Every structure is written in structure tokens, then in C-alpha cells.
Amino acid sequence: MNPVEETITELTRQIEQESRFLDDIRQEMGRLIVGQPELIEGLLVALLADGHALLEGVPGLAKTMTACALTQCIGGAFQRIQFTPDLLPGDITGTMIYNEKEHEFYAKLGPIFANFVLADEINRAPAKVQSALLEAMQERQVTIGEQTYPLPKPFLVLATQNPIEQEGTYPLPEAQVDRFMFKIKITYPSKEEELHILQRWTTGEQIVARDVCSVEQVLRARELVNAVYVDEKVQRYIVDLVFATREPAQYDLDALAPLIEYGASPRASIYLTLGAKAHAFTQHRGYVTPDDVLAVGMDVLRHRVICSYEAEAQEITSDDIVQTIFRGVEIP
């Protein structure tokens, strides 16, 4: 066994021990959430990869409940911000307050200073408020007055938006959406899942998720995620996927060229790698396979591939384009 294989074997053994808390989280969230396994896995991967997630789906699909359940399982500080058209940036980040007794200003920190921030219906707030939140997401700090305050660790923003409602909303610009690691689309449950939902939530019993792990466990897990091995062949596969969104003709995907206005940026390559590492960790492995890349690929790329007018005219979505790229780019 060569040194690389020995390192991977030892890392996998360590990850098998350190990743057990994820099974506890899945089991506990399963008590509250019926179905939606892709959503739960997506949130766990985003948490481990230190990325933020945008959840998109019609009302009533348990977006908010799932986000709340995850924070209850981990036990970190949680804040929910209901976005409305009259919200101001200071309502999120905080502001300077004058103390008449002391005759001086002091900083009152806003609700963004939490481990988990649920930005509910983010597209209902105007651009200034959205920018304040997204800047804090990127910089991991907030400046109030002349003082800069670091945000706590871990820091995860889970934003929700309703895709079908247009009145009274302020759609996020593509450049701002790009700051989210994942864009997770949530669909309706199956008939059997809906029956279970009906049976579980019409008895009057109040179900609350229990604290099954600690913030410290999450931070230790992140260190191991960074150490997960990615072979150069897999790295090249990731780069090929991203380049296929920019230059599809190089991958014999000529039909996609007129359908793509803008391809994915280098941030997509970074997030595909980090997401694949985190996904491997959730599967209790110390190395990344192409399947890990494909498992997170749609959520990473769907909001980074901008469709052209021609694609919209043909009712072709970014999901359709990304799926075609997955089928067209050779897997190592």
C-alpha cells in the first residue's frame, strides 16, 4: 500500500468515527420531516462545506420547518428573519444606539449574529436589505459605525423564496444568487408521503427536534472535510463540467451554445469541490468519487448557468442544460 492509500485509509477510518453524528441528525429530523431526503442531505452538505443555501419552493413544503429542525438538532444560536418590503439593512446587521445616561453611542448587534440564520422569503425585501445580508455572508463580518464585528462560527444562512409569486417581490440578481453555494429546489411530496404528513400533523401532538450534537462537533467535522482526498482526475472532471457551461462546443455539446447566455464562474469549481468533499464525508468516506460531484452538481450549477432568450422561448431551463452537460462530459 503506497503512502497516499495509507493516508486515505486512515482518514476514512477517522471519518467513520467522526461522521456518526450525521446519522443521529438524519434520524432526528426524520421524526419531523416526511420525505425531502434531498433537502436534508443538501443542508447537511452545505453545513459541512461552510456554504449557504437558497431554498426554492411553493409555500407549505416544510422549507422553514426543515431549517428550524436542523438548528434544533445542533443546538447553536438561531435567528429567523421574516423579510418584508419595509425592512431596513440595520434591522439585520444592527445599528448604533445613543445611550443618554452615558452620553455615547453603542452598537446594538442585529439578528444576523447567530450560528444559523433563516432568511424567510428573501425576495420580499428590497435590494439594499438583500445586499446587506449577502455582503455579511461573503465577508463573515459586519461593520457597524467604525467597529467591525466577526460573525460566529459556524455561520450558515438558509434563505427561502417562493418562485411563483411575483407581486410585491424583489428577485435576487444573478450576481447575488451566486453567493449561495446551493440552490435547492423543493418539489411536492408523493401520495404516500402526504398521507404520512396528514397522519403525523393532525393529532395535536407537538413534535420538536432534540439536540443530538454540538457546534464543536460540526467545526471538527469541517476540518476533516477539508482533508478529504480529491484525485487529480476528479479535479479535472470538475473543471470540465464548469468549462462545458462556457464552451459547450469543446465537449460535442454544440446544441447548448445558443441556449447559454453566461456559464458558471470559477466559484462553481470551488463549490463543486467543497460540496463533493462534504458529500463524501456524509457517506463516511475519506475520498471523493465522480458520484459525489454529480450528487451536488445540480444544486451548485443550476443558478450559475444563465439561460438565453432562445432557451426561454423553447421553455428550456438551466436544470435541463446542466443535465445535458452531465450526460455529455465523460466521467473518469
ZALODREN-32750 format. One record per residue (C-alpha): residue in three letters; x, y, z. Coordinates in steps of 0.1 Angstrom, whole numbers, plus 5000, padded with zeros to 4 digits. Example, Ala and Ser with C-alpha at 12.3 -4.5 7.8 and 13.67 -1.06 7.14 Angstrom:
2
+-----+------+------+------+
: res :    x :    y :    z :
+-----+------+------+------+
: ALA : 5123 : 4955 : 5078 :
: SER : 5137 : 4989 : 5071 :
+-----+------+------+------+
This chain:
332
+-----+------+------+------+
: res :    x :    y :    z :
+-----+------+------+------+
: MET : 5000 : 5000 : 5000 :
: ASN : 5015 : 5033 : 4989 :
: PRO : 5016 : 5064 : 5012 :
: VAL : 4986 : 5080 : 4996 :
: GLU : 4965 : 5049 : 5000 :
: GLU : 4976 : 5046 : 5036 :
: THR : 4966 : 5082 : 5043 :
: ILE : 4932 : 5077 : 5027 :
: THR : 4926 : 5045 : 5046 :
: GLU : 4934 : 5062 : 5079 :
: LEU : 4914 : 5093 : 5070 :
: THR : 4884 : 5071 : 5061 :
: ARG : 4887 : 5053 : 5095 :
: GLN : 4887 : 5086 : 5113 :
: ILE : 4858 : 5100 : 5093 :
: GLU : 4837 : 5069 : 5100 :
: GLN : 4840 : 5077 : 5137 :
: GLU : 4836 : 5115 : 5135 :
: SER : 4806 : 5114 : 5110 :
: ARG : 4783 : 5093 : 5131 :
: PHE : 4765 : 5123 : 5144 :
: LEU : 4751 : 5129 : 5109 :
: ASP : 4731 : 5097 : 5112 :
: ASP : 4717 : 5110 : 5145 :
: ILE : 4707 : 5143 : 5128 :
: ARG : 4690 : 5124 : 5099 :
: GLN : 4671 : 5102 : 5123 :
: GLU : 4660 : 5131 : 5145 :
: MET : 4650 : 5152 : 5115 :
: GLY : 4631 : 5122 : 5102 :
: ARG : 4608 : 5125 : 5132 :
: LEU : 4596 : 5159 : 5120 :
: ILE : 4601 : 5159 : 5082 :
: VAL : 4584 : 5134 : 5060 :
: GLY : 4602 : 5128 : 5027 :
: GLN : 4625 : 5156 : 5014 :
: PRO : 4657 : 5135 : 5017 :
: GLU : 4674 : 5156 : 4991 :
: LEU : 4667 : 5187 : 5011 :
: ILE : 4681 : 5173 : 5043 :
: GLU : 4712 : 5160 : 5026 :
: GLY : 4717 : 5193 : 5008 :
: LEU : 4715 : 5212 : 5041 :
: LEU : 4740 : 5188 : 5058 :
: VAL : 4765 : 5192 : 5029 :
: ALA : 4761 : 5230 : 5030 :
: LEU : 4767 : 5230 : 5067 :
: LEU : 4799 : 5209 : 5064 :
: ALA : 4812 : 5228 : 5034 :
: ASP : 4807 : 5262 : 5051 :
: GLY : 4784 : 5274 : 5024 :
: HIS : 4749 : 5290 : 5023 :
: ALA : 4718 : 5276 : 5008 :
: LEU : 4689 : 5291 : 4989 :
: LEU : 4657 : 5270 : 4992 :
: GLU : 4631 : 5275 : 4965 :
: GLY : 4596 : 5260 : 4965 :
: VAL : 4560 : 5269 : 4968 :
: PRO : 4545 : 5276 : 5003 :
: GLY : 4538 : 5246 : 5025 :
: LEU : 4567 : 5223 : 5016 :
: ALA : 4584 : 5224 : 5050 :
: LYS : 4613 : 5247 : 5039 :
: THR : 4612 : 5267 : 5072 :
: MET : 4604 : 5237 : 5093 :
: THR : 4634 : 5218 : 5079 :
: ALA : 4658 : 5247 : 5085 :
: CYS : 4645 : 5250 : 5121 :
: ALA : 4648 : 5213 : 5128 :
: LEU : 4684 : 5213 : 5117 :
: THR : 4693 : 5241 : 5141 :
: GLN : 4674 : 5224 : 5169 :
: CYS : 4694 : 5192 : 5163 :
: ILE : 4728 : 5211 : 5166 :
: GLY : 4718 : 5234 : 5194 :
: GLY : 4736 : 5266 : 5180 :
: ALA : 4722 : 5301 : 5182 :
: PHE : 4693 : 5305 : 5158 :
: GLN : 4676 : 5336 : 5144 :
: ARG : 4647 : 5338 : 5120 :
: ILE : 4643 : 5370 : 5099 :
: GLN : 4610 : 5375 : 5081 :
: PHE : 4618 : 5396 : 5051 :
: THR : 4592 : 5423 : 5043 :
: PRO : 4593 : 5454 : 5019 :
: ASP : 4597 : 5478 : 5048 :
: LEU : 4628 : 5461 : 5063 :
: LEU : 4660 : 5482 : 5066 :
: PRO : 4696 : 5470 : 5064 :
: GLY : 4701 : 5479 : 5101 :
: ASP : 4673 : 5456 : 5111 :
: ILE : 4695 : 5427 : 5100 :
: THR : 4731 : 5438 : 5107 :
: GLY : 4725 : 5461 : 5137 :
: THR : 4729 : 5498 : 5143 :
: MET : 4743 : 5525 : 5166 :
: ILE : 4721 : 5534 : 5196 :
: TYR : 4726 : 5565 : 5217 :
: ASN : 4728 : 5560 : 5255 :
: GLU : 4715 : 5592 : 5271 :
: LYS : 4729 : 5582 : 5306 :
: GLU : 4764 : 5576 : 5293 :
: HIS : 4762 : 5602 : 5266 :
: GLU : 4777 : 5579 : 5240 :
: PHE : 4768 : 5556 : 5212 :
: TYR : 4770 : 5518 : 5214 :
: ALA : 4765 : 5491 : 5188 :
: LYS : 4733 : 5470 : 5191 :
: LEU : 4740 : 5438 : 5171 :
: GLY : 4713 : 5426 : 5148 :
: PRO : 4698 : 5391 : 5144 :
: ILE : 4725 : 5381 : 5118 :
: PHE : 4748 : 5374 : 5147 :
: ALA : 4738 : 5338 : 5151 :
: ASN : 4751 : 5304 : 5141 :
: PHE : 4721 : 5297 : 5119 :
: VAL : 4701 : 5325 : 5102 :
: LEU : 4668 : 5317 : 5084 :
: ALA : 4661 : 5345 : 5059 :
: ASP : 4624 : 5337 : 5052 :
: GLU : 4611 : 5349 : 5018 :
: ILE : 4643 : 5368 : 5010 :
: ASN : 4628 : 5381 : 4977 :
: ARG : 4603 : 5402 : 4997 :
: ALA : 4629 : 5427 : 5008 :
: PRO : 4643 : 5455 : 4987 :
: ALA : 4678 : 5454 : 4972 :
: LYS : 4696 : 5473 : 5000 :
: VAL : 4685 : 5448 : 5026 :
: GLN : 4694 : 5418 : 5004 :
: SER : 4728 : 5433 : 4997 :
: ALA : 4734 : 5438 : 5035 :
: LEU : 4727 : 5402 : 5041 :
: LEU : 4747 : 5389 : 5012 :
: GLU : 4777 : 5410 : 5020 :
: ALA : 4778 : 5396 : 5055 :
: MET : 4775 : 5361 : 5041 :
: GLN : 4805 : 5367 : 5019 :
: GLU : 4828 : 5387 : 5043 :
: ARG : 4817 : 5368 : 5075 :
: GLN : 4818 : 5401 : 5093 :
: VAL : 4797 : 5432 : 5098 :
: THR : 4808 : 5468 : 5102 :
: ILE : 4786 : 5490 : 5125 :
: GLY : 4798 : 5526 : 5128 :
: GLU : 4836 : 5524 : 5130 :
: GLN : 4838 : 5489 : 5145 :
: THR : 4839 : 5456 : 5127 :
: TYR : 4824 : 5426 : 5143 :
: PRO : 4832 : 5390 : 5132 :
: LEU : 4802 : 5366 : 5128 :
: PRO : 4801 : 5335 : 5149 :
: LYS : 4813 : 5301 : 5138 :
: PRO : 4797 : 5281 : 5123 :
: PHE : 4777 : 5307 : 5103 :
: LEU : 4751 : 5294 : 5079 :
: VAL : 4724 : 5313 : 5061 :
: LEU : 4693 : 5294 : 5049 :
: ALA : 4672 : 5316 : 5026 :
: THR : 4638 : 5307 : 5013 :
: GLN : 4619 : 5322 : 4983 :
: ASN : 4586 : 5314 : 4965 :
: PRO : 4592 : 5311 : 4928 :
: ILE : 4557 : 5315 : 4916 :
: GLU : 4547 : 5348 : 4933 :
: GLN : 4558 : 5380 : 4916 :
: GLU : 4537 : 5407 : 4932 :
: GLY : 4555 : 5426 : 4960 :
: THR : 4588 : 5407 : 4954 :
: TYR : 4623 : 5418 : 4945 :
: PRO : 4640 : 5390 : 4926 :
: LEU : 4677 : 5384 : 4936 :
: PRO : 4701 : 5395 : 4908 :
: GLU : 4722 : 5366 : 4893 :
: ALA : 4754 : 5381 : 4908 :
: GLN : 4738 : 5380 : 4943 :
: VAL : 4724 : 5345 : 4939 :
: ASP : 4759 : 5333 : 4930 :
: ARG : 4769 : 5339 : 4967 :
: PHE : 4748 : 5309 : 4977 :
: MET : 4767 : 5277 : 4975 :
: PHE : 4735 : 5257 : 4968 :
: LYS : 4701 : 5265 : 4952 :
: ILE : 4679 : 5236 : 4963 :
: LYS : 4645 : 5232 : 4946 :
: ILE : 4619 : 5215 : 4966 :
: THR : 4591 : 5196 : 4950 :
: TYR : 4557 : 5182 : 4961 :
: PRO : 4557 : 5150 : 4982 :
: SER : 4544 : 5117 : 4969 :
: LYS : 4509 : 5105 : 4977 :
: GLU : 4522 : 5081 : 5004 :
: GLU : 4544 : 5109 : 5019 :
: GLU : 4515 : 5133 : 5020 :
: LEU : 4494 : 5106 : 5038 :
: HIS : 4521 : 5103 : 5064 :
: ILE : 4522 : 5141 : 5068 :
: LEU : 4484 : 5142 : 5073 :
: GLN : 4486 : 5114 : 5100 :
: ARG : 4516 : 5130 : 5118 :
: TRP : 4504 : 5166 : 5119 :
: THR : 4467 : 5163 : 5126 :
: THR : 4468 : 5147 : 5161 :
: GLY : 4475 : 5179 : 5180 :
: GLU : 4509 : 5165 : 5192 :
: GLN : 4537 : 5190 : 5193 :
: ILE : 4569 : 5175 : 5178 :
: VAL : 4602 : 5192 : 5185 :
: ALA : 4637 : 5181 : 5174 :
: ARG : 4661 : 5172 : 5201 :
: ASP : 4697 : 5184 : 5205 :
: VAL : 4718 : 5154 : 5192 :
: CYS : 4751 : 5171 : 5185 :
: SER : 4771 : 5202 : 5193 :
: VAL : 4785 : 5231 : 5174 :
: GLU : 4820 : 5219 : 5183 :
: GLN : 4813 : 5186 : 5165 :
: VAL : 4804 : 5205 : 5134 :
: LEU : 4836 : 5226 : 5135 :
: ARG : 4857 : 5194 : 5140 :
: ALA : 4839 : 5178 : 5111 :
: ARG : 4847 : 5208 : 5088 :
: GLU : 4884 : 5203 : 5095 :
: LEU : 4881 : 5167 : 5083 :
: VAL : 4861 : 5177 : 5053 :
: ASN : 4889 : 5199 : 5042 :
: ALA : 4913 : 5169 : 5044 :
: VAL : 4891 : 5146 : 5022 :
: TYR : 4912 : 5134 : 4993 :
: VAL : 4904 : 5145 : 4957 :
: ASP : 4923 : 5128 : 4929 :
: GLU : 4935 : 5150 : 4901 :
: LYS : 4913 : 5131 : 4876 :
: VAL : 4883 : 5141 : 4897 :
: GLN : 4895 : 5177 : 4898 :
: ARG : 4899 : 5177 : 4860 :
: TYR : 4863 : 5163 : 4857 :
: ILE : 4850 : 5192 : 4879 :
: VAL : 4869 : 5217 : 4857 :
: ASP : 4855 : 5200 : 4825 :
: LEU : 4819 : 5203 : 4839 :
: VAL : 4823 : 5240 : 4846 :
: PHE : 4840 : 5247 : 4812 :
: ALA : 4812 : 5228 : 4794 :
: THR : 4789 : 5256 : 4806 :
: ARG : 4811 : 5282 : 4790 :
: GLU : 4824 : 5264 : 4759 :
: PRO : 4799 : 5235 : 4752 :
: ALA : 4812 : 5230 : 4716 :
: GLN : 4845 : 5217 : 4730 :
: TYR : 4826 : 5188 : 4746 :
: ASP : 4805 : 5180 : 4715 :
: LEU : 4776 : 5199 : 4730 :
: ASP : 4771 : 5223 : 4702 :
: ALA : 4733 : 5224 : 4706 :
: LEU : 4738 : 5241 : 4740 :
: ALA : 4758 : 5271 : 4728 :
: PRO : 4728 : 5292 : 4717 :
: LEU : 4709 : 5283 : 4749 :
: ILE : 4735 : 5296 : 4774 :
: GLU : 4739 : 5333 : 4779 :
: TYR : 4766 : 5330 : 4807 :
: GLY : 4783 : 5300 : 4820 :
: ALA : 4795 : 5292 : 4855 :
: SER : 4823 : 5312 : 4872 :
: PRO : 4854 : 5297 : 4890 :
: ARG : 4833 : 5299 : 4922 :
: ALA : 4814 : 5269 : 4908 :
: SER : 4846 : 5249 : 4905 :
: ILE : 4854 : 5257 : 4941 :
: TYR : 4819 : 5249 : 4954 :
: LEU : 4818 : 5217 : 4934 :
: THR : 4850 : 5205 : 4950 :
: LEU : 4840 : 5216 : 4986 :
: GLY : 4805 : 5201 : 4981 :
: ALA : 4819 : 5168 : 4968 :
: LYS : 4842 : 5166 : 4998 :
: ALA : 4814 : 5173 : 5022 :
: HIS : 4791 : 5147 : 5004 :
: ALA : 4819 : 5121 : 5007 :
: PHE : 4820 : 5129 : 5044 :
: THR : 4783 : 5123 : 5048 :
: GLN : 4788 : 5089 : 5032 :
: HIS : 4816 : 5082 : 5057 :
: ARG : 4844 : 5082 : 5032 :
: GLY : 4878 : 5100 : 5031 :
: TYR : 4880 : 5103 : 4993 :
: VAL : 4858 : 5119 : 4965 :
: THR : 4843 : 5100 : 4936 :
: PRO : 4826 : 5114 : 4905 :
: ASP : 4793 : 5103 : 4920 :
: ASP : 4799 : 5128 : 4948 :
: VAL : 4804 : 5156 : 4923 :
: LEU : 4772 : 5146 : 4905 :
: ALA : 4753 : 5144 : 4938 :
: VAL : 4759 : 5181 : 4945 :
: GLY : 4764 : 5193 : 4909 :
: MET : 4728 : 5203 : 4901 :
: ASP : 4724 : 5224 : 4933 :
: VAL : 4758 : 5241 : 4927 :
: LEU : 4753 : 5248 : 4889 :
: ARG : 4716 : 5255 : 4884 :
: HIS : 4718 : 5291 : 4895 :
: ARG : 4751 : 5297 : 4878 :
: VAL : 4741 : 5288 : 4843 :
: ILE : 4721 : 5317 : 4828 :
: CYS : 4697 : 5308 : 4801 :
: SER : 4695 : 5328 : 4769 :
: TYR : 4663 : 5342 : 4754 :
: GLU : 4663 : 5314 : 4729 :
: ALA : 4663 : 5288 : 4758 :
: GLU : 4634 : 5306 : 4775 :
: ALA : 4615 : 5307 : 4742 :
: GLN : 4619 : 5269 : 4740 :
: GLU : 4610 : 5266 : 4777 :
: ILE : 4644 : 5250 : 4784 :
: THR : 4656 : 5256 : 4820 :
: SER : 4690 : 5257 : 4835 :
: ASP : 4683 : 5223 : 4851 :
: ASP : 4678 : 5208 : 4816 :
: ILE : 4711 : 5223 : 4804 :
: VAL : 4730 : 5211 : 4834 :
: GLN : 4716 : 5176 : 4830 :
: THR : 4727 : 5175 : 4793 :
: ILE : 4762 : 5186 : 4804 :
: PHE : 4763 : 5158 : 4830 :
: ARG : 4754 : 5133 : 4803 :
: GLY : 4778 : 5148 : 4777 :
: VAL : 4810 : 5152 : 4798 :
: GLU : 4830 : 5120 : 4801 :
: ILE : 4832 : 5106 : 4836 :
: PRO : 4868 : 5095 : 4846 :
+-----+------+------+------+
